[in-house]
Amino acid sequence: MFVPKLVATDLDGTLLRSDLTVSERTLATFERLERCGITLVFVTGRPWRWMDPVLAQTGRRGRVVCANGAVVLDGASGEVLQNWPISAETLRSVTDAVREAIPGVVFAVERGPRMMHEVDYPVRHDLGRTDEEQVSYDVLVSEPAEKLLIRAPEVEAAELWKTCGGVFDGAVTATHSGFRGLIEVSAAGVTKATGLEWVARRCGVDPNTVLAFGDMPNDIPMLSWAGRGVVVAGAHPEAAAVAHTVTTGNDADGVATYLDALLDEAAIAR
């Protein structure tokens, strides 16, 4: 019987419901994990600056792997424990190469607790965020950043990912969450799996005892690395292809449903 020592879950489309809330059932399941001595880790493509609304709902606990593996936070204090940014030199070289390959492409970066973007990069001005700043290209690439965002609105995500991958030549790692015209870029070799591995190693947890939940292509490295990978119903086909099994959808508390059944089975076996 598989009983995990660490549970890692993606947030958007996996743990969070469509209205971005966490159900009472899911919170009860998290408490159950804690009573069983099982570590919980959130692993998300969200940048550091987007984590507070989730942590406010779930209780400020544990470790959080953000920005597709580029940042590890302490959930209680918000302190950055580790990060793996893209260097300024690499930012400039890869964006120059992408601009040459894809006319009209625009860029943004996640740098610490702020997002910086070019003038034509699409942002939601109506949300009134104060942590997003329009800057020149030279400022955009002047310092290291945890994540590079590439937008080409007329290009499907998979096609954009393939085109960019052809010009990156291993200098960075690209992924996507299925959104048209958007790919997300991390430092070379940085993925959700590498961030999660850093946390697991410090918790003394073997990968074979990790249970991971996800739904999109950016979850594939984590789902493949973990001892057991589970996708929610409606997951992207590429993510589903590497998972061991599927649970109910995020609006049906798929993560909690799977975990409760697993813990119930373990309790019966004892």
Secondary structure by P-SEA (a helix, b strand, c coil): cccccbbbbbcccccccccccccaaaaaaaaaaaaacbbbbbbccccccccaaaaaaaccccccccccccbbbccccccccccccccaaaaaaaaaaaaaaccccccccccccccccccccccccccccccbbbbcccccccbbbcbbbbbcccccaaaaaaaaaaaccccccccccccccbbbbccccccaaaaaaaaaaaaccccccbbbbbccccaaaaaaaccbbbbcccccaaaaaaccccccccccaaaaaaaaaaaaaaaaac
